[in-house]
Amino acid sequence: MVDWGFHVIVVHDTGNKLTPYQPPKLEGVEFYTKDSFNQHSLNDFALQLKPELVYLNGRTTVIYNRTSMMLRRKFNTPVVMGSDTQWIGGKQWVNVLTSWFRHKLYASHMLVAGFRQFEGAKRLGFTNDKVSWPLYSADTDLFLSQKLTVEKFSVARNFLFVGRFAKVKGLDYLLNAWSKIERKNGATLTLVGNGPLKNEFQYPADVLVKDFSNQNDLLEIADRSSCFVLASIFEPWALVIHEFAAAGLPLIVTNSCGASDHFVMNNYNGFVVNPKSAEELAEAMQKIIDADANTLFEYGKRSRELSTSITPDIATAALLSPLKRPY
């Protein structure tokens, strides 16, 4: 990875976390909690820093918006607003009508996750030269280090799900699909994660349930897996698709996932199905079970190829693109 040579200050929220997270100790990065500031003290803090660039996340947080607006007015600081929100219309038109005294005041640029977010950025009034991509990246170096061989797919198929045990993840449809598969040929399904619905399901003997793991543990699980499956009802992005594409797994995902456009091509490296369809999920999983090792190996290589379209360095360069000086 590139050494970008910047000092980074992160002010972050600590409430309403869906999954456990502790900020890592990183050289050149300082972390502060939002609760440490009020509006006046955050403004003073920002004025003392006089940052070259601001990344604005959580644009509904008033204290962040006002500080960003102050820096733009005083120093003409580039403020990059991140967005993984897919454009679906409906109530989102309210944002379009109010963007000139909200989004456009807070931020000078938008950094979007992918294709589906670009349309929303344009409707908010950000011109092509003020919108960049991508917002997110998997740790591709880590997942690309996974060894990929034909032999990996020469044993009984093991499908892998990683995520929260929540309704939006479509686990009820996934488990229903699993029960519909007629020829499992020794296949298993592994579910990794935590969440409110974890103890709500009845799991058959061929479904293995594991607690949320760190990325190194996930690599070991991926090494024993033949296909990654995500049955989500809705996902603005779903970074996990990028991770397991880089790990070289065939993929089955629903078309409600924003990342599906970038990392899954139907019948090329996996299958894209409709959400809330146990039948389509079961059909796709049966195709993986029935496929020979060479076919799945090719799918895995293609997943890995698609994963390299976004890397941490590319995402960092997109974030820094509004800067006028070289770096």
SERO-4910 file (N, C-alpha, C, O; in steps of 0.05 Angstrom, whole numbers):
BEGIN
 pado doro    nc1    nc2    nc3   cac1   cac2   cac3    cc1    cc2    cc3    oc1    oc2    oc3
  Met    A     17    -24      0      0      0      0     17     25      0     40     25      9
  Val    A      6     47    -11     20     72    -13     22     85     15      3     84     30
  Asp    A     45     98     21     47    114     45     39    143     36     54    157     23
  Trp    A     15    151     45      4    176     35     15    200     49     13    223     39
  Gly    A     27    197     73     41    219     86     23    239    100     31    262    104
  Phe    A     -2    231    106    -21    250    119    -24    242    148    -22    219    156
  His    A    -30    263    165    -38    258    192    -69    259    193    -81    278    183
  Val    A    -81    239    205   -110    236    204   -122    239    231   -113    226    250
  Ile    A   -143    256    234   -158    259    258   -186    249    254   -199    257    235
  Val    A   -195    230    270   -221    218    267   -238    225    292   -231    218    314
  Val    A   -261    238    287   -281    242    307   -304    224    301   -316    226    280
  His    A   -310    206    320   -330    185    314   -350    182    336   -345    189    359
  Asp    A   -373    171    328   -395    166    347   -390    139    360   -376    122    349
  Thr    A   -401    135    384   -397    109    398   -424     95    403   -424     73    413
  Gly    A   -446    108    397   -472     97    403   -484     82    379   -475     86    356
  Asn    A   -503     65    384   -519     51    364   -502     34    345   -507     32    321
  Lys    A   -480     23    356   -463      5    339   -477    -22    335   -487    -34    354
  Leu    A   -478    -31    310   -491    -56    304   -473    -80    309   -482   -102    315
  Thr    A   -447    -75    306   -427    -96    311   -405    -85    329   -399    -61    327
  Pro    A   -393   -101    346   -372    -91    363   -348    -80    347   -340    -91    327
  Tyr    A   -338    -57    356   -315    -45    341   -299    -28    361   -310    -11    375
  Gln    A   -273    -32    360   -254    -16    375   -235     -4    355   -223    -19    339
  Pro    A   -231     23    356   -212     35    337   -185     23    340   -175     20    362
  Pro    A   -172     17    318   -145      5    319   -124     26    326   -129     50    322
  Lys    A   -101     18    335    -79     36    339    -63     37    313    -50     18    304
  Leu    A    -64     61    300    -52     64    274    -33     88    275    -39    109    287
  Glu    A     -9     84    264     10    106    263     -1    129    246    -10    126    224
  Gly    A      0    153    258     -9    177    243    -39    181    244    -49    199    230
  Val    A    -53    166    261    -82    169    264    -90    173    293    -81    158    310
  Glu    A   -106    194    298   -116    199    325   -146    196    325   -159    206    307
  Phe    A   -157    184    346   -186    180    348   -197    196    372   -185    196    394
  Tyr    A   -219    209    367   -234    224    388   -263    217    386   -274    213    364
  Thr    A   -277    215    409   -305    209    409   -321    235    406   -313    256    416
  Lys    A   -344    233    392   -361    256    388   -370    268    414   -374    292    417
  Asp    A   -374    250    434   -384    259    460   -364    277    475   -371    290    494
  Ser    A   -339    278    465   -319    295    477   -322    324    470   -309    342    481
  Phe    A   -340    330    451   -343    357    440   -372    367    442   -391    351    441
  Asn    A   -375    393    444   -400    406    437   -395    422    412   -373    421    401
  Gln    A   -415    436    401   -410    450    376   -388    470    377   -372    472    359
  His    A   -387    486    399   -366    506    402   -338    494    403   -320    503    390
  Ser    A   -335    473    419   -308    461    423   -299    447    397   -275    446    391
  Leu    A   -318    434    383   -310    421    358   -302    442    337   -283    437    322
  Asn    A   -316    464    336   -308    486    317   -280    496    324   -264    499    306
  Asp    A   -275    501    350   -248    510    358   -227    490    351   -205    497    342
  Phe    A   -233    464    356   -214    443    350   -208    443    320   -184    440    312
  Ala    A   -228    445    303   -224    445    274   -209    470    265   -192    468    247
  Leu    A   -214    493    277   -200    517    270   -170    515    276   -153    525    261
  Gln    A   -164    503    298   -135    499    306   -122    480    286    -99    483    279
  Leu    A   -136    459    278   -124    439    259   -121    451    231   -101    446    218
  Lys    A   -141    467    223   -142    478    196   -136    455    176   -115    456    162
  Pro    A   -153    435    174   -147    411    158   -147    418    128   -160    436    118
  Glu    A   -131    403    113   -130    406     84   -155    395     71   -163    404     50
  Leu    A   -167    375     84   -191    362     73   -207    350     96   -196    341    116
  Val    A   -233    351     93   -251    339    113   -268    318     99   -279    322     78
  Tyr    A   -270    294    112   -289    274    103   -313    274    122   -310    271    146
  Leu    A   -336    278    111   -361    281    127   -377    256    124   -388    249    103
  Asn    A   -380    241    146   -396    217    147   -420    222    165   -418    237    184
  Gly    A   -443    209    159   -466    213    176   -477    241    173   -476    257    192
  Arg    A   -487    248    150   -494    275    144   -519    284    159   -529    307    155
  Thr    A   -531    267    175   -553    275    193   -543    285    220   -560    292    237
  Thr    A   -517    284    224   -506    293    250   -501    323    249   -482    332    235
  Val    A   -517    338    264   -516    368    262   -489    379    269   -480    397    255
  Ile    A   -477    369    290   -451    380    299   -430    377    277   -413    396    274
  Tyr    A   -429    355    263   -410    352    241   -416    371    218   -398    383    207
  Asn    A   -442    373    211   -449    390    188   -441    419    193   -431    432    175
  Arg    A   -447    429    217   -441    457    223   -411    463    223   -402    484    213
  Thr    A   -395    444    233   -366    448    232   -356    447    204   -338    463    196
  Ser    A   -366    429    188   -358    427    160   -365    453    145   -348    463    130
  Met    A   -389    463    149   -397    488    136   -380    511    144   -373    528    128
  Met    A   -372    512    170   -355    534    180   -328    533    167   -317    554    159
  Leu    A   -316    509    163   -290    506    150   -291    514    121   -272    526    110
  Arg    A   -313    507    108   -316    515     80   -317    545     77   -304    556     59
  Arg    A   -332    558     94   -335    587     92   -309    602     99   -303    622     87
  Lys    A   -295    592    119   -272    607    129   -247    601    113   -231    620    107
  Phe    A   -242    576    105   -217    568     91   -222    557     63   -202    550     50
  Asn    A   -247    555     55   -253    541     29   -242    512     30   -232    502      9
  Thr    A   -244    500     53   -234    472     56   -251    453     40   -276    454     41
  Pro    A   -239    435     24   -255    415     11   -268    396     31   -254    385     49
  Val    A   -294    393     30   -308    375     47   -321    353     30   -338    359     13
  Val    A   -313    329     35   -322    306     19   -343    291     35   -338    281     57
  Met    A   -367    289     24   -389    275     38   -391    247     26   -394    243      2
  Gly    A   -390    228     44   -392    200     35   -421    191     33   -438    200     48
  Ser    A   -427    174     13   -454    164     10   -455    136     -1   -442    130    -22
  Asp    A   -468    118     13   -474     91      3   -504     88     -2   -513     65     -6
  Thr    A   -518    110     -2   -547    109     -6   -555    104    -35   -548    120    -52
  Gln    A   -569     83    -40   -578     78    -68   -601     97    -74   -618    103    -57
  Trp    A   -602    106    -99   -624    123   -107   -648    105   -114   -647     89   -132
  Ile    A   -670    109    -99   -695     94   -104   -719    112   -108   -741    103   -112
  Gly    A   -714    139   -106   -737    158   -109   -753    160    -84   -743    157    -62
  Gly    A   -780    164    -87   -798    165    -64   -790    188    -46   -788    211    -55
  Lys    A   -787    182    -20   -781    203      0   -754    217     -5   -749    238      5
  Gln    A   -737    204    -22   -711    216    -27   -713    243    -43   -695    259    -43
  Trp    A   -736    247    -55   -740    272    -69   -740    296    -50   -734    318    -58
  Val    A   -746    291    -25   -745    313     -5   -716    322     -2   -711    346      0
  Asn    A   -697    304     -2   -669    311     -1   -661    328    -26   -645    347    -24
  Val    A   -672    321    -49   -665    336    -73   -675    364    -71   -661    383    -78
  Leu    A   -700    368    -61   -712    394    -59   -698    412    -38   -698    436    -40
  Thr    A   -686    399    -18   -673    415      4   -642    415      2   -629    426     20
  Ser    A   -631    403    -19   -602    399    -20   -586    425    -21   -564    427    -11
  Trp    A   -598    446    -32   -584    471    -35   -579    485     -9   -560    501     -7
  Phe    A   -595    480     12   -589    492     38   -583    471     59   -584    475     83
  Arg    A   -576    447     49   -566    426     67   -540    414     56   -519    423     62
  His    A   -543    394     38   -519    379     28   -499    398     15   -475    395     20
  Lys    A   -509    416     -1   -490    433    -16   -477    454      1   -456    465     -6
  Leu    A   -489    460     24   -476    478     43   -455    463     60   -434    474     66
  Tyr    A   -460    438     66   -442    423     83   -417    414     68   -395    414     78
  Ala    A   -421    405     42   -400    391     28   -395    403      1   -413    414    -12
  Ser    A   -370    402     -8   -363    411    -35   -362    388    -55   -364    392    -79
  His    A   -358    364    -45   -355    340    -62   -371    317    -50   -377    317    -26
  Met    A   -376    297    -66   -388    272    -56   -371    248    -65   -361    247    -87
  Leu    A   -367    230    -46   -353    205    -52   -373    182    -49   -383    177    -27
  Val    A   -379    169    -71   -400    149    -71   -389    121    -72   -367    116    -82
  Ala    A   -406    102    -63   -397     74    -62   -396     62    -89   -377     47    -95
  Gly    A   -416     68   -106   -416     55   -133   -436     67   -151   -445     90   -148
  Phe    A   -444     51   -172   -462     61   -193   -488     71   -182   -498     93   -190
  Arg    A   -500     56   -163   -527     63   -154   -527     89   -137   -548    102   -135
  Gln    A   -505     96   -126   -503    120   -110   -497    145   -127   -502    167   -118
  Phe    A   -485    141   -150   -478    163   -167   -502    179   -176   -502    204   -177
  Glu    A   -524    165   -182   -548    179   -191   -559    197   -169   -567    220   -175
  Gly    A   -558    188   -144   -567    205   -122   -550    230   -119   -561    251   -113
  Ala    A   -524    227   -122   -506    250   -119   -512    271   -140   -512    294   -135
  Lys    A   -517    262   -165   -523    280   -186   -549    295   -181   -552    319   -186
  Arg    A   -569    280   -171   -595    293   -165   -593    313   -143   -609    332   -142
  Leu    A   -574    310   -125   -570    329   -103   -556    354   -113   -552    373    -98
  Gly    A   -547    354   -138   -536    378   -150   -506    378   -152   -494    399   -159
  Phe    A   -493    355   -147   -464    353   -149   -457    346   -178   -466    326   -189
  Thr    A   -441    363   -191   -433    358   -219   -413    335   -221   -402    327   -201
  Asn    A   -409    326   -246   -392    303   -250   -364    306   -237   -353    287   -226
  Asp    A   -353    330   -239   -326    335   -229   -325    337   -199   -304    339   -187
  Lys    A   -349    337   -186   -350    338   -157   -358    312   -145   -362    310   -120
  Val    A   -361    291   -161   -368    264   -151   -346    245   -158   -337    243   -181
  Ser    A   -336    231   -138   -315    211   -142   -324    184   -131   -344    182   -117
  Trp    A   -308    164   -137   -314    136   -131   -288    121   -130   -271    126   -146
  Pro    A   -285    102   -112   -304     89    -94   -301     99    -65   -281    110    -57
  Leu    A   -323     94    -50   -323    101    -21   -310     80     -4   -296     86     15
  Tyr    A   -316     54    -10   -307     32      7   -288     14     -8   -288     12    -33
  Ser    A   -271      1      8   -255    -21     -3   -250    -42     18   -247    -36     42
  Ala    A   -250    -67     10   -241    -89     27   -211    -87     30   -198    -73     15
  Asp    A   -201   -101     50   -172   -104     52   -163   -125     32   -160   -149     38
  Thr    A   -160   -116      7   -156   -135    -15   -129   -150    -12   -128   -173    -20
  Asp    A   -109   -137     -2    -83   -152      2    -87   -176     19    -76   -197     14
  Leu    A   -103   -173     41   -108   -195     59   -123   -217     46   -115   -240     47
  Phe    A   -145   -211     32   -162   -232     21   -150   -243     -5   -155   -267    -11
  Leu    A   -134   -228    -19   -121   -239    -43    -99   -258    -36    -89   -273    -53
  Ser    A    -90   -257    -11    -69   -275     -2    -79   -304      1    -63   -323      4
  Gln    A   -106   -307      0   -117   -334      2   -109   -351    -21   -112   -343    -44
  Lys    A    -99   -375    -15    -91   -393    -37   -116   -404    -51   -135   -412    -39
  Leu    A   -114   -404    -78   -137   -413    -94   -128   -436   -112   -110   -432   -129
  Thr    A   -140   -459   -109   -132   -483   -124   -157   -498   -133   -179   -494   -121
  Val    A   -155   -514   -153   -177   -531   -162   -184   -551   -140   -208   -556   -136
  Glu    A   -165   -560   -125   -170   -580   -104   -189   -570    -83   -204   -585    -71
  Lys    A   -189   -543    -79   -206   -531    -59   -236   -538    -65   -252   -540    -47
  Phe    A   -242   -541    -91   -270   -546    -99   -275   -575   -105   -296   -582   -117
  Ser    A   -257   -592    -98   -260   -621   -104   -273   -637    -82   -276   -661    -84
  Val    A   -281   -623    -61   -294   -636    -38   -323   -627    -37   -332   -612    -54
  Ala    A   -338   -638    -18   -366   -630    -15   -369   -600    -11   -352   -587      2
  Arg    A   -389   -588    -23   -392   -559    -23   -399   -549      5   -415   -561     19
  Asn    A   -387   -526     12   -394   -513     37   -401   -484     31   -383   -469     22
  Phe    A   -426   -476     34   -435   -449     30   -429   -432     55   -432   -442     77
  Leu    A   -422   -407     51   -415   -389     73   -431   -364     72   -433   -350     52
  Phe    A   -443   -357     95   -455   -331    100   -440   -317    122   -434   -330    143
  Val    A   -434   -291    119   -422   -275    141   -438   -249    143   -441   -235    123
  Gly    A   -448   -244    167   -463   -219    171   -479   -220    196   -478   -239    212
  Arg    A   -495   -199    200   -512   -197    224   -536   -216    221   -546   -220    199
  Phe    A   -544   -227    243   -568   -244    244   -592   -225    248   -603   -223    270
  Ala    A   -600   -212    227   -621   -192    227   -640   -197    204   -632   -209    184
  Lys    A   -664   -187    206   -685   -192    186   -676   -183    158   -681   -196    138
  Val    A   -662   -160    157   -654   -149    131   -635   -167    116   -632   -164     91
  Lys    A   -622   -185    130   -603   -203    117   -616   -226    103   -602   -242     89
  Gly    A   -642   -230    106   -656   -251     92   -649   -279    100   -651   -297     84
  Leu    A   -641   -283    125   -633   -310    134   -656   -329    133   -652   -353    129
  Asp    A   -681   -319    138   -703   -337    136   -707   -348    108   -714   -372    105
  Tyr    A   -702   -332     88   -704   -341     60   -681   -360     54   -684   -379     39
  Leu    A   -657   -354     65   -634   -372     60   -639   -399     72   -634   -420     59
  Leu    A   -648   -400     97   -653   -426    109   -676   -441     96   -676   -465     94
  Asn    A   -696   -426     87   -718   -438     71   -707   -450     45   -715   -472     38
  Ala    A   -690   -435     32   -678   -445      7   -662   -470     13   -662   -489     -3
  Trp    A   -647   -470     35   -630   -493     41   -648   -518     45   -640   -540     37
  Ser    A   -671   -515     56   -689   -538     60   -701   -548     34   -710   -571     33
  Lys    A   -701   -531     13   -712   -539    -13   -693   -553    -31   -701   -565    -51
  Ile    A   -667   -553    -25   -647   -565    -43   -650   -595    -42   -650   -608    -21
  Glu    A   -653   -607    -65   -659   -635    -67   -634   -653    -66   -634   -674    -54
  Arg    A   -612   -644    -80   -588   -660    -82   -565   -645    -68   -551   -630    -81
  Lys    A   -562   -649    -43   -541   -634    -28   -514   -648    -31   -493   -634    -30
  Asn    A   -514   -673    -35   -488   -688    -39   -468   -681    -18   -444   -678    -24
  Gly    A   -476   -680      7   -458   -675     30   -452   -646     34   -435   -640     51
  Ala    A   -465   -628     21   -460   -599     24   -468   -589     51   -487   -601     64
  Thr    A   -455   -568     61   -462   -556     87   -465   -526     83   -456   -515     63
  Leu    A   -477   -513    102   -480   -484    103   -469   -474    129   -477   -483    150
  Thr    A   -451   -455    127   -439   -443    151   -448   -414    154   -445   -398    135
  Leu    A   -459   -407    177   -469   -380    182   -451   -367    204   -448   -378    226
  Val    A   -438   -345    197   -420   -332    216   -430   -304    223   -435   -288    205
  Gly    A   -434   -299    248   -443   -272    256   -457   -272    283   -459   -292    296
  Asn    A   -466   -248    290   -482   -244    315   -506   -227    308   -507   -215    287
  Gly    A   -525   -226    326   -548   -209    321   -573   -219    335   -573   -241    347
  Pro    A   -594   -203    334   -618   -209    350   -633   -234    342   -648   -245    358
  Leu    A   -630   -244    318   -645   -267    309   -629   -293    311   -638   -315    302
  Lys    A   -605   -292    322   -588   -316    322   -601   -340    336   -597   -363    327
  Asn    A   -615   -335    357   -627   -357    372   -657   -361    365   -671   -376    378
  Glu    A   -666   -348    343   -694   -350    335   -699   -372    315   -722   -380    310
  Phe    A   -677   -382    303   -681   -402    282   -675   -430    292   -661   -434    311
  Gln    A   -687   -450    278   -681   -478    283   -661   -486    261   -667   -484    237
  Tyr    A   -637   -495    269   -616   -501    250   -613   -531    247   -609   -545    267
  Pro    A   -616   -542    223   -612   -571    219   -582   -578    223   -565   -560    225
  Ala    A   -577   -604    223   -549   -613    229   -529   -605    208   -505   -602    215
  Asp    A   -537   -600    183   -518   -592    163   -515   -562    160   -503   -552    141
  Val    A   -525   -547    180   -520   -518    182   -503   -512    207   -511   -518    229
  Leu    A   -479   -501    202   -461   -495    224   -462   -465    231   -462   -448    212
  Val    A   -464   -458    256   -467   -431    265   -443   -423    282   -436   -436    301
  Lys    A   -430   -401    274   -406   -392    288   -409   -362    295   -423   -347    281
  Asp    A   -396   -354    317   -396   -326    325   -381   -309    305   -364   -318    290
  Phe    A   -386   -283    306   -372   -263    290   -342   -266    294   -333   -269    317
  Ser    A   -327   -266    273   -298   -271    274   -283   -247    263   -294   -230    248
  Asn    A   -257   -245    270   -241   -225    257   -233   -234    229   -239   -257    221
  Gln    A   -221   -216    214   -215   -223    186   -196   -246    182   -200   -262    163
  Asn    A   -177   -249    200   -159   -272    197   -174   -298    202   -168   -318    188
  Asp    A   -192   -298    221   -208   -322    225   -226   -328    201   -230   -351    193
  Leu    A   -237   -306    189   -254   -309    165   -239   -322    142   -250   -337    126
  Leu    A   -213   -315    140   -197   -327    118   -195   -357    121   -197   -371    101
  Glu    A   -193   -366    146   -191   -395    150   -218   -409    143   -218   -430    131
  Ile    A   -240   -395    150   -266   -406    143   -270   -405    113   -281   -425    102
  Ala    A   -262   -384    100   -264   -382     71   -249   -403     57   -257   -413     36
  Asp    A   -226   -411     69   -209   -432     57   -224   -458     56   -218   -475     39
  Arg    A   -243   -462     74   -259   -487     75   -286   -484     61   -303   -502     63
  Ser    A   -290   -462     47   -316   -456     35   -314   -457      4   -293   -453     -8
  Ser    A   -337   -464     -8   -338   -466    -37   -353   -443    -50   -350   -439    -74
  Cys    A   -369   -429    -35   -386   -407    -46   -395   -389    -23   -402   -398     -2
  Phe    A   -395   -363    -29   -406   -344    -10   -434   -336    -19   -439   -332    -42
  Val    A   -453   -335      0   -480   -329     -6   -491   -307     12   -487   -308     37
  Leu    A   -504   -288      0   -516   -266     15   -545   -261      5   -549   -253    -18
  Ala    A   -564   -267     23   -592   -267     15   -606   -241     23   -631   -242     27
  Ser    A   -592   -220     27   -603   -195     38   -627   -185     24   -629   -185     -1
  Ile    A   -646   -175     40   -670   -162     29   -662   -134     18   -672   -125     -3
  Phe    A   -643   -121     32   -633    -95     22   -606    -90     34   -602    -94     59
  Glu    A   -586    -81     18   -560    -74     27   -551    -49     11   -549    -51    -13
  Pro    A   -547    -26     23   -537     -3      8   -512    -10     -8   -509     -1    -31
  Trp    A   -494    -26      4   -469    -34    -10   -463    -63     -5   -466    -79    -24
  Ala    A   -455    -71     19   -447    -98     26   -418   -103     19   -412   -117      0
  Leu    A   -400    -93     36   -371    -95     32   -363   -124     33   -343   -132     21
  Val    A   -378   -141     47   -371   -169     49   -370   -183     22   -355   -202     19
  Ile    A   -385   -174      3   -384   -185    -24   -356   -180    -36   -345   -198    -49
  His    A   -345   -156    -33   -319   -150    -43   -298   -168    -29   -280   -178    -42
  Glu    A   -301   -172     -3   -281   -188     12   -280   -216      1   -258   -227     -3
  Phe    A   -303   -229     -3   -302   -257    -11   -299   -261    -41   -292   -282    -50
  Ala    A   -303   -239    -56   -294   -240    -84   -264   -241    -85   -252   -256   -100
  Ala    A   -251   -224    -68   -222   -223    -67   -211   -250    -57   -189   -258    -64
  Ala    A   -226   -263    -39   -217   -289    -29   -219   -311    -50   -210   -333    -45
  Gly    A   -232   -305    -73   -233   -324    -94   -256   -344    -92   -254   -367   -101
  Leu    A   -279   -335    -81   -302   -353    -79   -322   -346   -100   -327   -323   -106
  Pro    A   -335   -366   -112   -360   -361   -127   -380   -347   -108   -379   -351    -84
  Leu    A   -398   -331   -120   -416   -315   -104   -445   -319   -112   -451   -321   -136
  Ile    A   -463   -320    -92   -491   -318    -97   -502   -295    -80   -500   -296    -56
  Val    A   -512   -274    -93   -522   -251    -78   -548   -242    -90   -555   -248   -113
  Thr    A   -563   -226    -74   -588   -215    -85   -582   -188    -99   -562   -175    -93
  Asn    A   -599   -182   -118   -595   -157   -133   -601   -132   -118   -599   -110   -129
  Ser    A   -609   -135    -92   -614   -111    -76   -588   -100    -64   -588    -79    -52
  Cys    A   -566   -115    -66   -540   -107    -55   -526    -89    -75   -522    -96    -98
  Gly    A   -518    -65    -66   -505    -46    -84   -479    -57    -96   -474    -51   -119
  Ala    A   -465    -72    -81   -439    -83    -90   -442   -105   -111   -423   -113   -124
  Ser    A   -467   -115   -114   -471   -137   -134   -465   -128   -162   -456   -144   -178
  Asp    A   -469   -102   -168   -464    -92   -195   -434    -93   -202   -427    -95   -225
  His    A   -417    -91   -182   -388    -89   -186   -373   -115   -184   -353   -118   -198
  Phe    A   -383   -134   -169   -367   -158   -162   -380   -184   -170   -368   -205   -167
  Val    A   -405   -184   -180   -418   -209   -188   -430   -205   -216   -446   -187   -220
  Met    A   -423   -223   -234   -435   -224   -261   -449   -252   -263   -437   -273   -259
  Asn    A   -474   -251   -269   -490   -275   -271   -478   -295   -290   -473   -289   -313
  Asn    A   -475   -320   -280   -464   -342   -296   -434   -338   -303   -423   -354   -319
  Tyr    A   -421   -318   -292   -393   -313   -298   -376   -320   -273   -357   -335   -275
  Asn    A   -384   -309   -250   -370   -317   -226   -390   -324   -204   -383   -325   -180
  Gly    A   -415   -328   -211   -435   -335   -192   -463   -328   -203   -467   -329   -227
  Phe    A   -481   -322   -184   -509   -318   -192   -521   -294   -176   -516   -292   -152
  Val    A   -536   -278   -190   -551   -256   -178   -580   -263   -178   -592   -269   -200
  Val    A   -593   -263   -155   -621   -271   -153   -638   -249   -140   -627   -229   -130
  Asn    A   -664   -251   -142   -682   -232   -130   -683   -236   -100   -682   -259    -91
  Pro    A   -686   -214    -85   -690   -218    -56   -717   -230    -50   -735   -229    -66
  Lys    A   -719   -243    -26   -743   -255    -17   -752   -279    -34   -776   -285    -35
  Ser    A   -733   -291    -48   -740   -314    -65   -724   -338    -57   -701   -342    -65
  Ala    A   -736   -355    -40   -723   -379    -31   -719   -398    -55   -699   -413    -56
  Glu    A   -737   -397    -74   -735   -414    -98   -711   -407   -114   -696   -425   -123
  Glu    A   -706   -382   -120   -683   -373   -136   -657   -379   -121   -638   -388   -134
  Leu    A   -657   -375    -95   -633   -381    -79   -627   -411    -81   -604   -419    -85
  Ala    A   -647   -427    -77   -643   -457    -78   -633   -465   -105   -616   -483   -107
  Glu    A   -644   -454   -126   -636   -461   -153   -607   -454   -158   -592   -470   -169
  Ala    A   -598   -430   -149   -571   -422   -152   -552   -439   -136   -530   -446   -146
  Met    A   -559   -446   -111   -543   -463    -95   -540   -491   -106   -519   -503   -104
  Gln    A   -562   -501   -118   -561   -527   -131   -541   -527   -154   -527   -546   -158
  Lys    A   -540   -505   -169   -521   -503   -191   -492   -504   -181   -475   -516   -194
  Ile    A   -487   -492   -158   -460   -493   -147   -454   -521   -138   -432   -531   -142
  Ile    A   -473   -535   -126   -469   -562   -117   -463   -581   -140   -446   -598   -139
  Asp    A   -478   -577   -162   -476   -594   -186   -451   -588   -203   -443   -604   -220
  Ala    A   -440   -564   -200   -417   -556   -217   -392   -572   -211   -389   -580   -188
  Asp    A   -375   -576   -231   -350   -591   -226   -329   -572   -214   -333   -547   -215
  Ala    A   -308   -583   -204   -287   -567   -191   -274   -547   -209   -269   -524   -201
  Asn    A   -270   -554   -234   -257   -535   -253   -274   -511   -258   -264   -489   -261
  Thr    A   -301   -515   -260   -319   -493   -265   -318   -474   -241   -317   -449   -245
  Leu    A   -320   -485   -217   -319   -468   -193   -292   -454   -189   -291   -431   -180
  Phe    A   -271   -467   -197   -244   -455   -197   -244   -430   -215   -233   -410   -208
  Glu    A   -255   -433   -239   -257   -411   -258   -274   -388   -246   -267   -365   -249
  Tyr    A   -296   -395   -234   -313   -375   -221   -297   -360   -199   -298   -336   -197
  Gly    A   -281   -375   -184   -265   -363   -163   -244   -344   -174   -240   -322   -163
  Lys    A   -231   -352   -196   -212   -334   -208   -225   -309   -219   -213   -287   -217
  Arg    A   -248   -311   -230   -262   -288   -241   -272   -269   -218   -270   -245   -221
  Ser    A   -280   -281   -196   -287   -265   -172   -263   -248   -164   -265   -224   -158
  Arg    A   -240   -261   -163   -216   -248   -154   -208   -226   -174   -200   -204   -166
  Glu    A   -212   -231   -200   -206   -211   -220   -224   -186   -217   -214   -164   -217
  Leu    A   -250   -191   -213   -268   -168   -209   -262   -153   -183   -266   -129   -183
  Ser    A   -252   -166   -163   -247   -153   -137   -225   -132   -139   -224   -113   -123
  Thr    A   -207   -135   -159   -184   -117   -160   -192    -90   -173   -175    -72   -175
  Ser    A   -217    -86   -181   -225    -60   -192   -226    -39   -170   -226    -15   -176
  Ile    A   -228    -48   -145   -227    -29   -122   -206    -40   -102   -207    -63    -95
  Thr    A   -189    -22    -93   -169    -29    -73   -168     -6    -53   -178     16    -58
  Pro    A   -155    -10    -29   -153     12    -10   -138     36    -22   -146     59    -15
  Asp    A   -118     32    -38   -104     54    -50   -121     70    -69   -120     94    -70
  Ile    A   -138     56    -85   -156     69   -103   -176     86    -87   -182    108    -95
  Ala    A   -187     74    -66   -207     88    -50   -194    113    -36   -207    134    -34
  Thr    A   -169    110    -27   -156    133    -15   -151    155    -35   -155    179    -29
  Ala    A   -143    148    -59   -138    168    -80   -164    182    -87   -163    206    -92
  Ala    A   -186    168    -87   -212    181    -93   -219    201    -71   -229    223    -77
  Leu    A   -214    194    -46   -219    212    -24   -202    238    -26   -212    260    -21
  Leu    A   -177    235    -34   -159    257    -35   -160    273    -61   -147    293    -64
  Ser    A   -176    264    -80   -177    276   -107   -184    306   -107   -176    320   -125
  Pro    A   -200    316    -87   -205    345    -88   -181    363    -80   -182    387    -85
  Leu    A   -160    351    -69   -137    367    -62   -123    378    -87   -121    365   -108
  Lys    A   -114    403    -85   -101    416   -108    -71    411   -109    -59    413   -130
  Arg    A    -60    404    -86    -31    399    -86    -25    369    -91    -42    352    -86
  Pro    A     -2    363   -102      5    335   -106     11    321    -79     17    335    -59
  Tyr    A      8    295    -78     13    280    -53     27    254    -60     33    239    -41
***
